[in-house]
Amino acid sequence: MTAKKRHVDAIDLTQDEGSSRPAKVGRSPQPRFSGNSMNAGQRFGQDTAFVPLSQADSIRFSQLDDDDAGADDLVQSTQNADDFNSISDSEFLTDLPTKIVGVQYYRGFATLGEHVTVKREPQNPYDSNAIRVLNVMGQQIGHIPRTVASKLAKYMDEKCVMVEGILTGVIGTYDCPLKLRLYATRNPVEQEALKRRMKQDRFPVQIRPPNRAAEAERDRIRKEAMKRGNAEEAGRQDSYTQAGRSQEAINPATLEDLINQSSTFNPRQMGQAVEKFGINESDLASMPMADTPSSMKTQLLSYQRQGLAWMLAKEAPSLPEQGSPGTVQLWKREGIRYKNIATHFATSQPPTLASGGILADDMGLGKTIQIISLIMANSKPRNPQSSSITLIISPVGVMSNWKGQIEAHVKPEHIPKILVYHGTNKKGANLSGYDVVITSYGALASEYTQSDGPPVKRSSGLYSVNWRRVVLDEGHTIRNPRSKGALAAYNLQADSRWTLTGTPIINSLRDLYSQVRFLKLSGGLDDLAMFNAVLIRPLSQGDPDGVYLLQEMMAAICLRRRKDMEFINLRLPPLKSHVLRIKFHSHEQEKYEMFQAEAKGMLNQYQTKGSGGPTYSHILEVLLRMRQVCNHWALCKDRVTKLTSMLEQHKVVELTPENVKALQELLQLRIESQETCAICLDNLEQPVITACAHAFDKACIEQVIERQHKCPMCRADIKDANNLVSPATEMGEDMGADSVDPNATSSKVDALIKILTAKGQTEGTKTVVFSQWTSFLDILEPHIKRHGIQFVRIDGKLNSKKRDQAITEFSNEPNCTVLLASLNVCSVGLNLVAASQVVLCDSWWAPAIEDQAMDRVYRLGQTRETTIWRLVMEGSIEDRVIEIQENKRLLSMTALSETENKKKGQHTAARLGDIEKLLR
């Protein structure tokens, strides 16, 4: 049916059958057009638009204690959605066929299969139950009929139901067919209660009869587990408090002996979604090449010239021509219209294309030199209002590396004028006088001020310039879309945008959403709800349309090449990896088993919520001690007992020097256990802890304090940000070992010394020894000295100058054969190809950081065969950590790790599941 043209510019209205009363008047910029047909097989993804679960509901749905209670005030982003995490953890309830009414006032296209957004409008003057329907550009199509809205509105207001919508028919004169898909919590008890309510309101939901037998069996198993756990805890010995000392001599070993005792593992088996769903290898190999810019001193390798050609093309994208069968950034040409194949939004106005993309080459393939060549090849601005300046944002530790690399690879007469915009260099800097500005994520975030309106150009600083391009080094840093750093990056003004990362997807496709939003990909995927509806949910459900969309999107915006691809031809030497399993000394075994029994007892008590039982922090504490005793018993400290007893009495502790130290130790426990921020549910990138002992990312809690001056976990008063306690060291490392007998060794220390002193090693072999605990590095030092090994050390306590000096000595001094390295500091941004051997002393949940650390050694420029050693205590928690890591690698490879939700409660439940595996 052809729609009648109307000259009423009404957009916002409450319309029921037969009613035409508009509520507000506005202007829709596009001409109206009747819907077009679409085959069922053309639908990509599920449906769109949601209302998130409330924090209170999220808490009720899961096993939580006071450490993981929900926050009432989340960090506000510029998105309409409040809780992206709850979307991924929802379960389908029912389809609700209905329609959109009042469409005679909508003047845009409405396409069969188009994803739409459903929003409550409680302030509507004509109907307090009003529910609006909008297209992906935020333009209102119409309203849900009054009869449906009157029933659905209360569930949306209570935030116990999420709603997604899709157009199921062509638009008529006054209405358009619509299907609403309703989702709710996976918790079976809460879900069944919700279904009973909805059944009374005549929603078409199916109620499952309760399985009484299964519930009784679960109760029986839970009670038995609690009894066993209490018995184990009661029977533990106090002997673990006595420091042990190994009396076993370190027998000389040959390299062949150690290899025979080990098993092999291959860290290169880790894959990413961009590898599986991006451009295939044969197409990558045949990509066109660009010439190395004449201003470059260094000649690009063939695959780097292909990368340059690809980037030049991505900075000047063009829409598909009429009749072209392909897509450009998910836009397809259909006659006079452009249609987005993800959201099915159609428009006759040419959509804006993103300029830039994701350069996701494997670590060590030269992403830096490719960007430098892009800067030298294409500095001319795309828009008259823009400058010719490139802004590079990187971690603090590699800012100087960018400046050095530009100077090393560009001919002296063509070296651009460079400013490292950081610290004292920021004061009075005239940015317009430079060609390249290098800054840090922290400096960027410090200049960002959030506002509800469009960005306002400033008179000075990073927001005073319309940049030629913005480059995010280690671009996965912005993977939390609500962090201040991510919001700051989104709001920069630039012609082109690039992110450089070897790991664009670390945990889940949520990480990729932040990249899409930064790049400003048009068509609706910059909306949290829409990204979930058309990509994350379909992929998690195995929908082939979701796979197709991901493939199309990644091919459009991402370039990923791996070292092992034949056409790359880095001619890297072989990589050999070994797991060396080590047996405990008898006294170490005794201590380990005591900690294991304590952990099992605590976990059982925590899960059954016994009165006065342990908190989640207690469980992390004992797990940490289990891991540390695998390295050396001297690392084990009871960090939380005293502080916990103080908090039970006072709820908030006074920030005396002694209490600050105790809070720092508790914060360090959270960091070492890779816990997440209780507000944004992402990694603690800038961890701080409150006087009430709750850990947050600094940017998140500062925004909450600005609004309410209360802890969002326990409502304790927080006067200002000065009352937050930061880690004891800059990089969030432990504070070093207490005095330890230098003669007191351990099984793992002995094994490390055997590797470092093994006969048969290639002459000139240098080794990087990684540990996440600087206190373990403290313990290692006297043992390494005793065996006459010259070494240097890098950790978070060193400033950048001393860090550079240590790397220079390790790289250039022949007698310096060992680098003791903190995993936190050395996992990114360093070139350690002087080494040909890596020893990983300890492991924890996420494998990506370890892989990045190994890539500091096995990368472009490595000329020796490289050996990786992973030290694992046999039959311990470390053995099971490797199993969990392999599962995470597999999830990353399939890009379906949305099952690893980080929603409050669901995240904790997932971590408890991992803990149960560790203790089995």
N, C-alpha and C positions, 0 to 999 in steps of 0.2 A: 504494500500500500504506500502510495506517495504521500508524504507529509504535507500539510498545508503550511504555507509560509505565513508567519505572524510578525508584526512589527513591534510587539511588546517585548521589551528587553528585561523581562523578569527572570531571575535566576533562582533566588532562594524562596521557597514556598512550601506550604503544607497543603497537599492536594489529595483528596480522596475521590472515589468514583462520583462523578457528577458535580464535583466542586471545582471552582476555578479561582479561589481566593489566594492571591499572592501575599507572601509575608514581607519580602524585601525586594528591592529592585536593584539590578546591576546590569552589566553588559557582558554578553558572551561574544568573544571576538571572532568566532568561526561561523560560517554558514551552515545551516542545518541540512542534513541529507538523510534519506531513508537508509535503513540497514541493508546489508547485502548478505547473501547466503554463504554458508561455510559447511563443508562436509564434517561429519563427526571425527574423522581421522585427522583433521587439521587442528584439533584443539591441542594446545601445548600447556601443560601444567594443570593445576587444579583451579581454584577460584580465589578471588581477591577480597581484601579489606577485612579488618579484624578489630575486635575490642579485646584488649589483653586481660588476663586473669589478674585479680587484685593481689597485692602482696599478702594480705591476710589469708586469702584462699591458698596461695602458694605455700604458706607456712603450714596450714592445716593438712595439706596433701602429702607431707613428707616427714621424715624423721629428723627433727632439729632440736638443738638445745639453744641456750642463750647466745652462743657464739655465732649461730647461723640464723637468727631470727630475721624476719623481713624488714626492709627499710620502707618507711612511709613516703619518704621523699627521695626519689631517684634523681640522679643528675639529669637535668633537662637538656635534651638535644633539640635540633631544629625540626625533628620529625614529629608527626602527629602521634605516632605510636609511642606508648610509654614503656613497654616491656617486650623487647624482641625475643628474649629467652623463652618466655612462656609460650610463644607461638610454636616453637619447635617441639615442645613437650605436650602438645594437645592431641586429643583423640577424636575422630569423627563421631558426631552424634546422629545427625539426620540431615536430609535435604528438605528444604522448604520451598515448594514452588509458589511464586507470587508474581508481582509485576511492579513496574515503576509507573506512578501516575504523575500527571502534570508535565508530561514531556513536550507539550505544545510550546513551552517556553524555552526549550533547549534548542540551540541553533548549531550544534556541532554534529558530527557523524556519530551514529550509534551502530556498532558492528556486531553481528551475530557471533557469540563466543567471546565478546570483549570483557575483560576483567574490570570490575568497578569497585569502588570503595564505599563502605556503608558507615555513616557517622550519626551518632545521636545529636539531637538539637533540642535539649531540654528548655532552652530559653525562647523557643519559638512562641510568639504571642498568640497563635491560633491553636496550637496543640502542643502541650508539654511532653507528649509521647513521640513527637515527630522524629523520623529517621530519614536523613538525607542520603541520596545516592549520587556519587560524583565520579567523573572519569579520572584517569590517571594523572591528568594535568590539573586536577582540583576544581574543574568546572562542574557545576551541578547539573545533573540530568533531570532529576525530579525527586519524588519522595516514595517511601513505602506506603501502601494504603493504610488508612487509620485503623482498620480492624486488625491487621497484622501487627502494626506498630504498637498498639495498645497492649498486646500480649508480650511482644519481644523486648520492649523498651526496658522493663524492670530487670531482665536478665543482663542486658547490656550495661545498665546503670550499676548493677551489683558486680559487674566485671567477672562473672562466673561463666560466661559464654563468649567465644570468639566467633565472628561472623565474616564469611567471605562471600562474594557475589559474582555472578557471571550472567551475561545476557543470553537468553535461550531462544530468542525469536527476533524478528524484524520490528523496528519501531513503528508504532501506529500514530494516529492523529493525537490521541490523548494518553496512551500508555505503551508500555514495552514489556514483554515477558522477561522475568528474572528468576533465577534460582539462587536461593541463599543456602550456603552450607554452614552448619553450626558445629562448633568444636568446643570441647571442654576438657577438664583434667583427666589424666589417665587413672587417677586413684579410684579403684572400683567402688569403695564405700561412698565417697563424695559424689561420684558420677551417678550411682544408682539413686541417691537421694535427689539429685538434680533432675533425673529422668522422671521420677515420680511426680515432682512438682510440675514439670512440663507436660506430663500426661494429663494432669488435671486441667491444664490450659489447652488441651487438645492439640498439642504438638505431636507429630507422627514419630515418636521414639519407641524403641523396643527395650523393655526392662528384662534383664536376665534374672532368673531365680537364684537366690543365694545358695552357695555350695557349703552347707553346714558341715559336712564331713571334712572337707578340705580345711575349713577354718579351725575346726577342732584339732586336726593333725598339726597345723602350723603352731597353735598354742602349745601343744604337747612338746614339739621339738624346741620351741623357744624356752620353755621352762627347764627342760633338761640341759640345754646349752648354758643357761644361766647358772644352774647348779654346778656344772663342770667348771665353768669359768671361775666361780667363787672358790671352789676347792683348790684349783691350781694356784690362784693368787694367794690363798691362805698358806699354802705349803711351800712357798718360795723361800730360798735361803738368803741370809744376809751376807754371805761370803763375797758377793759381787762388789762390796764396798772396799775390799782389800785389793790393792793394786798387785797385779801379777807380773811376773817377769819370765820371759822365755829363757830356758836354760839350753835350748837346742842350738847347736852351732849351725851356721849357714854353710852348707856343703857346697863346694865349687860345682858349677853347672856349665854345661856347654849349651850353645844355642839350639843344637839338635835335640838335646834332652828336653828342653823347655817346649819346643814345638811338638815333640811326641806326646808330652803330657797335656797339651791343649787341644781344644776343638776349634773349628773354624766358624766364623760368622762373617756376614757380608753387610756392612752398613749401607752399601750402595743399593740394596734391594728396596730402600725407601722410595716410593713414588709419590707424585703429587697429581692432583686432578688435572692440572694443566698439561701434564705429560700424557695422561690417558685420553683427555678430551680436546687437546689443542691440535695444532697442525701436525700431521704425521711425518715420520722421519724422511720418507722419500720426497715429500713436498718441500720440507725444510732444505734438503740437500740441493734442490733445483731452484731455490729462490735467487732472484737477480742480485747482482753485486753493484755497489757504488765504488767509485774510485776513492782511494785515500786522499783526503783534502791536502792540497799543496802546502798548507801551513803546518802540517804534521811532520815531526821529525821521525816518528816511529811509523813504519809501514804496518797497516792492519793485516791480520791473517784473513784468509778467504771467508771464513764464517763471520768474522767481525765486519767485513765489508758488506756481507749480506745483511747483518744486523743494522748497519748504517742505512742501507737502502730501504729497509723495512721502516725504520724510524722516520726517515725523510717522507715516506709515503703516508705514514700515520699522522704526521703533523699537517698534512694537506689533504684530508679525506674529502670525497665527493659522493653525493647520493647516487643511487642506481638510476640509469637512464630508463626511459620508457621502453617497455618490452624486454628489459633485462630480467633474466630468471633468478639471479642471485640476490643476496641481501648484503647490506652495508650496516654494520653495527645494529643488526636485527631489524633494520628497516627494509621493507620490500615495496617495489613500485607496482601499483594496481591502477592502471588508467591514469586519471588525474590525481589520484590520492597516493599517499604514503602510509603503509600499514606496518605497525610493529608486530612481529610474529610472536613476541613473548606475551604482551598484554592485549594484543588485537586492537589497540587504539589506532584510529585512522584519522588522517587530516589531509586537507588539500594544501595547507601551507608547508613549505619545505622545512622539515625539522632540523634543529641544530645538531651537528655531529661533534663528537668529542675529538679534540686534537691531542694526540699522545697515546699512551698505553702503558703496559707493564712489560718491562724487560726482565724476564725471570730466568735468565741463563743460570746453569749450575754454578755454584760458587767456584771461583778461580778461572772462569773463562774470559774475564776482561770486560765486565759491564762498565767499569769506570772509563776505560779507554774508548769504548764505543760512544759513551755520552760526551766525552771530550771531543771526539771527532764530529759528533752532531753539532756541538756548540760552534766548532770552527767552520763547519760546512753550511750552517744555516742560522745566522744571527739576525737576519732581517725580520722585523716584526710583521705579524700577519695583519694587525689592525693599526690604523694611523694613531690611535690613542695610546698604543703600547710602546714600551721601551724596547731596547735590544739587549737587556740584561737578563742573564740566567741566574736564578736563585737555586742553590743546592742546600738541602736540609739533610743533616746526617747526625749520627751519634757523636757526642763530644770527642771520643777517642780517635775518630778518623777524619776530623775536619782538616787537620794539618796534612793528612795523607792526600786529600783531594788537591790541595794547593801544590804539594810536591809532585803529584802525578801530572798535573797540567804543565808545570814547568819542565818536567822530564820528557814529556811526549810532544810538546809543541816547539817548533823552531824558535830560537831566541828572539828574532825580530818580529814574531807574530804572537808572542805570549800575551794573552789578554790581561787587563788590569784587574787584579783579584783583591777582594776584601774578605777577611775572616771576621764576620760580624758577630762578635762574642765578647763578653766581659767588658774590659775597658775600651776595646775597639769600637763599641757601639756608640759611645758618647760623642755626639756632634758629628757623626759620620754622614757624609753627603753621598747617598747611595747612587745617585745619578752619575757620579763620576767614575763608575766602575763597569766592567764588562761581565764579571762573575762575582756574585756574593755568596759566601759560604756561611751557614749558620747552623745552630743545633735545634733539635725539637724543643728543648727547654726554653731557649731564647725566643722561639716562635710563639710558644704557648704563653710566655710572659707578656707578650704584646697584644694578645688576643683578648678582646672584650666582647662577651656574648650579648647579642641584641636580637629582638624579635623581627626587626625589619631587615632590609637588604644591607649589605656591607657598606660602610661609609668610608670614603677615601680619607686618609689621615694626611697631616702636613709633613710627617716625618716617620721614619721606621719602616718596617717590612710591609705595612699596609698602605704606604704612601705611593707605591710603585705598581704600575701594571706591567708585570714581568713578561719577558719574551717566552720564558718557560720556567716551570718549577719542577725540580727533580727531588724526589724523596728517596734518599739512600736508605737501605734497610727498610723499605716501604711497609713491611708488615708491622712496623712500630705503631701504625695508626689503626690496627685491626679492631680495636675497641671503638665503635662508632660514636660512643658518648664520652670518650675521654677528651680532655681539653686540647690535647695535641692534635687529635683527629679533627675536631671542630675548627681549630686554628688553620689547619691545612686546607680544609674544604673552602674556607672563606677567603683565601688568597686570590687576587686577581691575576690571571695569566692567560696568554694566548694558548699555550700548550702545557700539558701536565704529564709527568712521567714518574713511575715508581720503579725502583730497582730492588729486587729481592730474589734470593734463591729459594725462598719458601713462602710463596704468596698465600698458601693455605697451610697453617700450622695445626689448628685444631679442627676447624670445620669450615663450611661454606660461608659462615657468618664473617670470617676473615676476609673473604673475597668481596662481600657486600661493601665493606668500607673502601676498598680499592675502586669499585664501580662508582660509588658516590663521589670520591675525590676526582675521578676522571671526568665526571659530569656526563655520563652516558645517558642519553635522553630516551624517552618512551615510557617512563614510569618505574624503572628498576632502581632509581635512587630513593624510592620509598621503601621503608623497612617491611611493611606488610606485603607489598606487591612482590618484593624480592623473595620473600618466603613462599608466597602463594604460587608463583610461576616457576621457581627453581628448587628451593630447599625442600618443601613438602613433596613435590613430585619425585625428586631424586631419592628422598628417604623412603618412599613407597615403591621404588623400582619402576616408575613410570618411564617408558622409553621416550616420550615426548620431552620429559625433563632432561634426559641425557642429550637429546638432540639440541635443545636450547643451550645447554651448557657448552656443548661442542661449538656451536655457532658463535656464542659470545666470546669464548676463549680464543677461538681462531681470529676473531675480529680485533681483540685488544691486547693479546698476550703473545709474546715470543719466548719460547723455552727450548734451549738446547742443553743436552747433557754431555758430560765428558766421554761417556762410553759410546756415543753415536759415531758410526764409522766415518761419516763425512767431516766430523770435527777434526779428527786426525791430530790431536794434541801431541801424540807420541809420548804420552806419559808412561813412565815405567810401571811395572806391575804393582798392584796393591794386595798385600796379604794380611789377613785379619785372623786373630787367634783369641779364644777365650781360655784363660789359664785358671782352672779350678783348683782352689787351695784348701787344704784341710786345716781346721782349727787345732791349735794346741789344746790340751785337755782343760786347762784353766779358762781358756777363752770359750770353749764349748759350754762349760758350766755357766759362765756369765750370760752367754747368748741364750741358752735354754731358759734361764731365769727371766730374762726380758721377754722372751716369747710367751711364757706362761702368763706373765703379768699383762701383756698386750691382749691375749685371748680373753682373759678374765675381764679386762676393761671393756673390750669390744662387746662382749655379751651383756655386761651391765648397761652399757650405753644404749644398745639396741632395745633392751627391754625396759629402759627408763626407770630403773630402780631408784627409790628416793635417796638423795644424797650421793648419787652415782657419779662416775667420772664425766668430765666434759670432753668435747671433741679435741680440745687442746691437750688434754691428758693423753688421749690415744696417739696424737701426733708426736707427743713427747716421747712416749715409750717406743714408737716405731723409729723415731730418729735415733734413739739409743741402740736399738737393734742394728741399725745400719752402721752406726759409728763403731760399735764393738767389733764389727767385721773389719774395720781398719785398724783400730787400736783402742783398748779399753780406757785409755787416759782421756779420750774425747768425751766420754759420757758424763753428762752433768744433769742433775735434777733441777731444771730451770724454772719450773712453773709452780712447784708446791707452795713455797713461801708466799709468792705473789698472789696465788689463788686464795690462800687463807686470808690474806689482807683484804682482797676484793670481796670475799664473802661477808666480812665484817663491815666494810665501809663503802662498797660498790665503786668508789672512786678513790684512787690513792693520791696522796700529795706528791708533787713532783720534786722530791728531794733527790740529791745526786744518787743515793743508793737505789731509790725506786725507779729513777730514770734508767739506771743500768739494768734493773730487773725487767722493765718494760722493753728495753732494747733486746734483751735475750729472748723474751717472748715473741717479739716481732721477728727476730732472726729465725725462730722456730717456724713461724708462718712462711717466711721467705724460703727457707731450706725445703719445706714441704710443698713448695710451689702452690700455695693456697691462692685463692682469688679475692679480689676486692668485694666486700659485702654489699657494695652499692651497685657497681657496674657489672659485677660477676665476671670480670676479666682479670688477667694477670696483674700482680702488684708491680707496676712498672716504676712508680715512685712511692714505695711503701712508707707509711707512717702508722703510729699507734696512738690511741687516745689514753687518757688517764683512767678510763674505765676498761682498758685492755682490749679494745676492738681495733682491728687492722683494716686500713683502707688504702686505696690509691690516693695520693695527696690531692690531685686535681679534683677528684670526686668529693672528698670530705670537705674541702675548702668551699665548694659551691653549696653544699648542704649547710655549712656553718653560716654562710652569707645570708641564708634565708631563715634559719630557725635557731641557730646557736644551741643545738641539742644533738646528741649522738643518735643517729637513726636506728641503732640497734637496741639501746636500753633507755633512751630519752634522758640520759645524764646531761647536765649542763656543760657546754663547751664555750668558754668566753670568746675565744678567737683562735686563729690558726697558730698563734704562738704557743698554745697549749698542746700542740701535737708533738710527739716524740719521733725523731727520725732514726734510721739505723745508725749503729756505732761507726760504720765506715761507709764511704760514698757508694760503693757497689753492692751494699747489702750483704757483706760477708761476715762470717763469725769473727769474734774479737781476738782470736788466737788462742793457743793452748796455754793453760796454767803451767807452772813449772813441772817438767816431766823429767824423770831420770833418763839421761841420754843413753844409758845402757839398756833401758827397757824396750825391747823390740816387740814385734808381733808377727803373726804368720804372714800377713800381707806385706809388712815392711821387708821381711826376709825375702819374699817372692820378688818384690821390686828390685832389691839389691842383686838378686840372682840374674835378673834380666840385664841390669846395667853393667854387671861384671862378667857376663857370660863369655866364655871363650868361643871363638869362631865368628865373632861379629866383623862385619866389613870395616876396614880401616876408615877412620874419620866419621863413624856413625855418631850422630847427635840425636838426643831424645828429648821430647817434650812430655813432662809428667803432669797430667791434669788431675786436680781434685776440686770439688766444690767447697771444701773446708780448708781455709787458710790455717786453721789449727793443726790439721794433718800435715800441711807443708812444714809447719814449725817442727813437728815431731820428726819428719824425714831429714831435715837439715843435718843434725849431728851424725846420723848414720851414713849419709852420703859423704860427709867430710871424712869420717873414719876410714872410708875406703879410697880416699885420695882422689875423689871425683870433683873436678872444678865445675861450679854451677852458678847460674843467676836465677833470679826469681821475679815474677810479675804478679801483683795482686792489687786490689782496690786501694791500698794505702799509699801506693806510689803515685806521684803526680805525673803528668804526661811527659815531662822532660826526663825524669828518671826512668820511666817506662821505655822511652826511646833509647836511652843509654843502655839499658839491659838487653834490648833486642839487638842493638848494634854489636855489643860484646859477644852475645851468643852466636850471631851470624858470622862475625869476622875473626873471632879469636879461636884458633885451632884447638887449644887445650880446654876451652869451655864446652863441655859436651852435654850438659843437662840444663834444661830450663824447667824450673818448678813454676807451674802456671795455675792461677785461679780460673776455674771454668767460667765464672761470671764475666771476667775481664777479657779473656782470650778467645771467646767463642765467635767474635765478630771483628772484622776490620783489620786484622793483622796478617802479615805475610811471614810465615815461619818455614819457608822451603829449605832453609839451612838444615833443618832436621829431616831425618828419614825414618824415625821411629816415634811412635806415640804410645803412651801408657795411660789408660783410663783407670784410675784407682777406685772410683765409685760410680754408681748409677742411680738414677731415680726415674720418675714416671715418664716424662716426655723425652723422646729420643732426639728431637730436632736440634737441641742445643749441643749435644755431644757430636752430632753429625757436622754441625757448623765448626766446632772446635777442630775436628779431624781435617776439615777442609782448609784450615790455616796451613797445614803441612802438605796435603796431597792436592796440588793445584797447579795452574800454569806456572812454569818455571822450575818445577820439581824434576830433577834429573836422576834421582836414585830410586831404586826399588824401595817402596814404603811398607813398613810393618806396623800394624795396630795390635796392641795387647789390651785386653780387657781383663782385669783381675776380679775374680768372683769367688767368694767363700762357698765351698761345696755344701749343698743342702740347706742353704740359708735364705734369708729374705732376698738377697741379691740374685739368686737363681731365678726366683719368681718375678723379680723386677724385669728381667730380660724377657720373660714370657709376656708380661703386660706391654713392654715396649714393642714387641713384635706385633701384638694386636693393634697397637696404635699406628704402626707403620702400614698395616693392612688397611685400616680405616682411611688413612691418608691417601693410600693408593686408589681406593675406590671412590673417594670424595663423598662418602656417605657417613661421615662421623657426626652427623646430626644426632645420632643415637647417644652421643656423649654430651647431653645437654648440660648447660651451666645455669639453668634456672635454680633459684634458691630452693633448696630441698632436693630437687632432682639431681643437681650437681653433687650435693652431699651424699645422696644415696648411691650415685655412681662411684664416688670415691670410697664409700664404705664397701661397695662390692669389690673394688680393687684391694682394699685392706683385707677383706676376708680371704681373697686369693693368696695374699702374701703370708697369711698366718695358717694356711691349711696344712 
